[in-house]
Amino acid sequence: MDVHAEVQDEAYGERERISELSLPDALALALQVHRRGHLVEAEILYRKVLAAAPDYADAHHFLGVLLHQGGDSDAAIGSIHRSISLNPDEPNYYNNLGNVLVEAGRLAEAADAYEKVIQLAPAHAHAYNNLGALSKARGRFEDAARAYQKAIELNPNHVDAHNNMGKLLSTQSRTKEAVAWYCKAITLMPRHPDARKLLGLAYYTLGETGKAAEVYRQWLAGEPESPVANHMLAACSGENIPLRASDGYVESTFDNFAESFDAKLGKLAYRAPDLVAGALARALPEPDRNLVALDAGCGTGLCGPLIAPYVSRLTGVDLSAGMLAKARGRNAYDELVKSELTAYLLAHPAAFDLVISADTLVYFGPLGEVLDAAHGALRSDGLLIFTVEAMPDETGQKTTDGAGYRINPHGRYSHDGGYLKQALSSAGFAIQGVESAVLRNEGGSPVAGFVVTASKPDNAAVKNGETSIAVPQ
């Protein structure tokens, strides 16, 4: 019997036992399954508890948390509101409500929820930390600083508040001050991976790449198998540079990102999905919902709703289960698959009319293999649209002699425009555009990139010499 089947059998057995337990014991059983990460089985148990006790506030609340983790924010908000109506004096209900409202983009309501927590529990450090992150996202930096400082005053060991203060100062280009906060966070929790990564990035921003590399070496000394520490050390030291970010690095980074409150808010300045959608509109000005499409590296699914007018069927593929869970809540995808991108493309020859990829190929150095795979996965006349970060011309740095790409100390790869054209041509694509664009803001500065549009020429036309590859100058 496989593990999932065993868990299901256990859950069904617990459903039969749950009527024999007291309500607190029954809820504790559901929470135990929930904390082990078995969301489907935990939902069954929560609903069994509520069938027996429809006004059990805690059961409504934890069901709401579970629904949010599964990507259904609207249902989560309804369930948590129900718990609040039954027990309006519980501050943690409002705190989690605020977190879910942030995910749903309802920032003003989220602020009200966090303020309610503070009204009910003035010493609630988590609420101040969350309120600070929300204020930062709304551009209210002084309010954010006050909230973080209050969280730290209430709980001097609040690691997230120290990290978030560092992020806030970095956003304001106060990097030296940010480093002090990151260092403090590490002293509070030496194994906190986010703090170590951010400290390394802060040193890199200061131009002290050697110190950044030392942070990752020390991390590896304690956790030699850490994919994040290994990747970031390669990025900062220039030693043992991988051809692409490892599966472990991508999964670890983005599973963490999917649940990261402050990192989510940082996406408010993120433009790559809109740039991809704009390139599609220029290539196919009349949307008629007739394309079979793949969102390659779909993340939380930001591209899905934007390209919906063009597609009859949309598949999303990503390595991060956490990101896929968020994408599922957008209800824009017919199928979501956990897989490495190149392997998925190779396994689906001539399956798609359109392949899009927003800021996924920034985790690849050489692009030949993945572009060959994308070419094979497209049907004749199919379109490929993707974004990558631009390699600054003035650095002249490359991963290997003559290569038009390099890894950067922040862990992503950037590519030269000439290299992109050569790689696309070698893979058999006809290039429609390699356009310069600002992908997002990072640390208060714009991140330059390219939006690439290319097509797979009709095989018969290629044989007859009817196509040519247009390389913009």
N, C-alpha and C positions, 0 to 999 in steps of 0.2 A: 504493500500500500504506500502511495506517495505521501509526502509530508502534508500537502494541502488536503488530501482526503482524510488524513488522520485528524487534522484540525477541524474539518467539517464534522466528522463523526463526533469529536469531542464537544463541539458547539451544539450539535443536535441533542447529544446526551444531556448537556447542561440545560437546554430548553425544557427537557422533560423534568429535570430536577428543580427548576427555578421556582415552580409553584410550591415546592416543599420548603423553601427557604424564607426567612424574614426578608422584607423589602431591602433593608440595608445590606444584608448578605447577598441578595440577588444582584443588587447594583454593583457590589464589590466584585462579584464574579464577572459581570460584563466589563468592568473596568480592567480587570486582569487580562482578559482576551484583547481588549482595545490596546492596552499598553504593549502587548506583544506584537502589535502591528497587523493583526488579523481583522481588518475593518469590516469585511462582509459579515463575518461571524459575530463580531461585536454588535453590529447594527441589529442583527436578528435578536440578540439577547436584550439590548436596550428596548426594542419594540415589544418584546415579551414582558419586560418589567412594566412598560407603560400600558400594556393591555390589562395588566392586573391592577395598576394604580395610575390612572390617567392624569392625576394631578401631582405626580411626583416630580418636583422642580429639578432636582439634581439629574434625574434621568433625561428630562428634556434638554438640560444644559449640555451634558456630555454627548448626547446624540447630536446636538448642534455642532459641537467641536468635531465629532467624527465626520459629519456631512461636509464640513469645511475642508477637512483633510482629504476627503474624496473629491473635492473640486466643485461641490454644489453649494456655492455661497448663499444663494437666495434661500434655499431650504434651511441652511444653517442659521441664517439671521432669524427666520421665522421660529425655529425651534428654541433659540436662545431668548428671543423676545417672550416666548411662552413661559420659559423658566423664570424670567424676570417678573412677569405678571403674577406668578404664583409665589414668588419670594423676592419682593422688590428691594430688600435691604442687604442682599448678598453682593459685595463689591466685585468679587471675581467674575460674576456673570457679566457685569458691565465691561470689565477689562477684556474678556474674550470677545464680547460683542464688538468692542472697538477694533480689535485685531481683524475680525472678519469684515467689518465695514471698510477698513483700509483696503483689504484685498479687492473689495467690490468697487473701489474708487469713490466711496461716499465719505469724503474726508471730513466735512463739517459735522456729520452725524457721529463719526468716530471721535472727533474732539469732544463732543458733548458726552459721549460714553465714558471717556477717560476722566473728564471733569467730575462725572457722577461718582466714579470710583474714589477720587480724592475727597469728595464731599463725605462719602460714607466711611472712608478709611484714610485719614490724612497721612498716615505713615506707610502707605502702599508704594514702595519704591518702584515696582514694576510699572505701575501706572504712570509715574513721572517719567520713566525711561521711554515708554511708548509715546507719551505726549511730546517728549522732546523730539523723537524721530518724526512724528507727524508734523511738528512745527518746522523742522528742517526741510521736509519735503515741500512745505508751503512757502518756503523762502523766508521764514521768520526766525533768523539765526539767533538773535538775542533771546527770544523766547525759548528756543531749543536749548541754548546753553544754560539758561536758568533751570529748566526742567531737568537736564542731566545732572547739574550740580546738586539739585534737591534730592534726586535719586541717590547720589553718592553720599550726601549728608545723612540720609536715612539709613543707607546700607553702604558703608565704606568699602565693602568687598564685592560690590555689584560690577561684575566683569563687563557685562554688556553696556552699562552706562559709561564705563571708562573707554571701551572701544568706540562707542557712538560719539563720545566727545572728541576722540581722535579723528573720526570721520568728518565731523563738523568742521574742525579746524583745518583739515586737509582741503575741504571744499573751499575754504576761505584763503587758501594758499598760505596758511600759517603752519607750514609743515614741521618746523622745529618744535613748536609747541605740541603738535600732534604726536610726534615721536615719544614725548614724555608720557602722554596718556597711554599709548600702546605699550610702552615699557612697564608701566604700572599694572596694566591688565595682565601682562605675562607674569609679573611677580605674584599676582593674586591667583592665577590659575595657569601654571607653567605649560600644561598640556592643551591649552585652549587653542585650537588650530587657527581660528579666525584671527586671533590677536597676533600670532606669530606671522601669519601671511601679511597682515596689514603693516606690521612693523617692518618687514622686509620691503614692502612697497614704499613705505615712508622713506626709508634709507635710500632706495633707488631714486625717488623723487628729489631728494637732496643731492643727488649725484654721487652718493656713497654706495656704489654697487657692491664693492667688496664687503662692506658691513652687512648689506642685505644677504649676500651669499653666506656669511658667517652665521646669520640667524637661522638659515635653512640647514646648514651643517649641524648646528647644535640641536635642531629639531630632529634631524635624522639620527643623531647619536642616541636619542631616546626612543625614536620610532623609525627604525631602519627600513621598514616596509611601507612607510607613508607615501602614497602616490603623489600627494600634493607637495610634500617637502622635496621629493626627488625631482619633480618637474620644475619647481621654482628654483632649486639649486642649479639645474642645467640652464635655466633662463638667465640667471644672474651671473653665473660663472663662465658660461660659454663652453662648459665641459659636458661631454656625453649628451649632446643635444639630440632629442628624438626627432624622427621624421614627422611625427604628429603627436599631439597630447595623447597619453595612454587612456585606455578605457577607464581605468581606475581613477585617474585624475578627473576626467570629465564627469563620471558618476558622482564622485565625492564632492566636487565643487558645486555641481548643479543640484544635487539633492539638498545640499545645505542652502543653496541660493533660493530654492523653491519655498523654503520655510522661513527665510530671513526677512523679518519685517522691514528693517531699514534698507536692505538691499533692494527689496521690491519697490520701495518708494523712489529709490534712485533711478528707476526706469522711467520716471516722468519725463526725462529729457531724451529718451531713447527713440531714434528716428528710423532705424533700419527697416522695420516692417512697413512703415509708410513709404519709404524709398522703394522697396520691392514692389509694393502695390502700384506706385506711380509708374515704375518701369513697365509693369504688365499693362497698365492702361495705355501707355504710349505704343507698345508693341501690338496690342489688340484693342483698339478703341471701342469696339462694340461687344460688351459682355452679353453672352447668351447661354450661360450655364451648360456648356457642352464639353468641358475639358475634364479629363481624368488627371488629377494632380497629386503631387507628392510635396509635402512640406518637410524638407530634409533638415533635421535638427530643429524640430518644431518648438521646443521649449514649452513655455506656458500657453502657447497657441495664439500669440498676438497676431500672426499673419492670417490665421484662418478666417475670421470675419471679414477681413479686408479684401480677400480674393474670392469670397463666396459667390459674388455675381457671375464669376467666370467658370465655375466648376460644377460638374454633375456629381463627381465623387472626389473626396479629399482624404488622403491618408497622411498621418503625421508619424514620423519616426524620430526617436530620441533615445539616448543612452540612459537618461535620468528618469527613474520611476516617479520621483517627486514632481518633476516638471510635467510628465505625462498626466499625472493626477490633476494638476491645475488645468491643463489643456482640455481634459475631459469635461470640466465644468463649463466650458464655453459653448458646448453643443454645436461646434462648427465642423467636426471631423466625423467621417463615416467609419474610420478605423484609426487606432493609435497603437503603435508597435514599439516595443523596447528592443533596439538593435543598434549595432554600430553601423554608421552610414554607408561606408563603402561596401560592406558585406551585404547590406540590404539591397543596394542598387544592383550589385552583381547577381543577386538571386531573383531579380524581377526584370528580365530582358523585355524591351519593347512594351512596357506596361503603362507608360504615362505620356500624356500630351504636354505636361508642364511639370517641371521640377523647380521649386524655389528654395532658397536657403538664406536666411537672414542671420549674419554674424556667426555662422557655424564653421566656415572654412578658415576662420581666424585661428582655429586649433589644428590646422594642417600647415606644414612647411611646403614641401613639393606638392603640387596639385595634380600631377599627371595621372596618378592612379585613380583618384576620386573623379576626375573629369572624364577619363575613359569609361568608368563605371556609369556615370551619369549619361554619357552619350549612348551607351548600350541600353540603358533603362528607358530612354526616350523613343517614341515612335517617330517616323519620318515627319519632318517639319515641326517637331516638338520644340518647346522653348525651355531654356535654362536661364534663370535669373538669380543672382546671388550678390551678397556684399562681402567685402574684405577690407581690412585696414590697409592704408597706404604706407609704404616704406618711405620715410623721409629721404628726399634726394640728397640732402646735404651730409648725411652720415656716411654713405658709401659702405655701410656694414652689411655683410651677407653671411649666411650660414656656411656656405662653401664657395670656393673660387668660382666666380661667374654666375652664381645663383641669384635670382631676383627676389629672394625672400629672406627673412631672418626672424629669429625668435627675439622677443623683447623681454626686458627684466620683469614686466608685469605678467608674463606667462603666455601671451598671445603672439601669433606670428603676424607679420605685415608683409605685403607683397608690392613689387614694383609693377607699374602699368605695362611696361614692355614685356615683362615675364608673363603676365596674365594673357596677353595677346598671343604670345608664343605657345603657351600651354594649351590654350583653347584651340588654336590652329592645329597643333599636333594631335589633339584628341578628335579632330574632324568636325569641329563646330564652325559655323559661319557667324562671325562677330557682328552684332548689331550696335553695340555700344559699350564703351568702358568709360563711365562718367565719374568725375570727381564729385564727392559729396561729404558733408559732415554727418557722421553716423550718430553721435551723441556728444555730451559734455562729460568730461572726466576730470575731477579735481579743479573744476572751474574753467577748464580749457577745452576747446573743440577737438574731437578725434576725427582726423581726416581719413577718408576711405574711398572706395570705388563701388559703384553699382554697375554690375556686368549683366548684359543681355546678349544671349547667343542662341542660335537655332541649329537643329540637326537637319542638314540638307536632305532632300528626298534622294534615296539611293539611285533611282533611275536617272535623275537629273545630274547627279555626280558622275555617273558612268558616261553620260552624253556630253560631259563638259559644260553643262549649262549653268553651273553655280560658280561663284567666286567668293573668297573670304575677304570681307571688307574690314580692314584694320584702321580704325580712326586714328588720325594723327593728333 
